[in-house]
Amino acid sequence: MLICGGIGEGAMMALSEEGILVVPGASGDADRAVADFLKGILETDNTPNCDHHGEGHACGGGCGGCHGCH
């Protein structure tokens, strides 16, 4: 399982294909994110979200289609 903040569509698909549950959209304290997940209250919509590492713009349909995102 991977609880993370931002993740691109390609990475999310690759991890999922290997049987790894991906829980994107988490923020804040890691221990709290895990505890919230175990309680069933971690809010996530299970969609990729790539913020381009602080470049000031976001990906609209997954990171795989954006130029400059690696």
N, C-alpha and C positions, 0 to 999 in steps of 0.2 A: 504494500500500500504506500502511496505517496500523497501526503497532504502538503499542498503548496499554494503559493500566491498566484503568480502568473505562469502560464505554460502555453506554448504554441500548439496548434492543431497536429502538426507532424509528430512532435514529441509525445503528445497525449495518445495519439493513435498507436505509435510504436510501443509504448508502455502497456497500453490496453491489450495489444496483440500478444504480448508476453504474459498476460494474465495478471498484470499489476493494476490494482484498483487505483484510479487517479481521482483525487478530491481537490479540484482547483478552487481558487478564490479565497483561501484562508489568509488572515493577516493577524499581526500581533504576536503574542507569546506562543511558542511552539507547544509547550506543555498544556496550555489552556486549549489550544486547537485540538490536540489529541483527546483531552478529557471531554471536550464538547462533542467530538465525533463519537466517542464511546457512549455518550449520553443520548446520541441521536439529535443533537441540537446544532451541529455545525451547519451553517447556512451555505449552500453551494448550489449552483444550477448545472454543474457537470459539463459546462461548455468551455472550450479553450479560451484563454484570454492572455494576450501578449501585449505588454506595455512598452516594448522596445527599449527596455532598460533605461528608462528616464529620458528618452529622446523627445518627449513632449507630444507623441501621437500614439494612436492605438490601431491595432489590426481590426478590420471589420469582418472578415470571414475566415479567420485563421491565419496564423503566422506564415504558413507555407506559401501563400500567394503574395506576400509583401516583399518589396525589394529592400535589401539591406538588413533583413533579419536573419540571423544565423543561429 
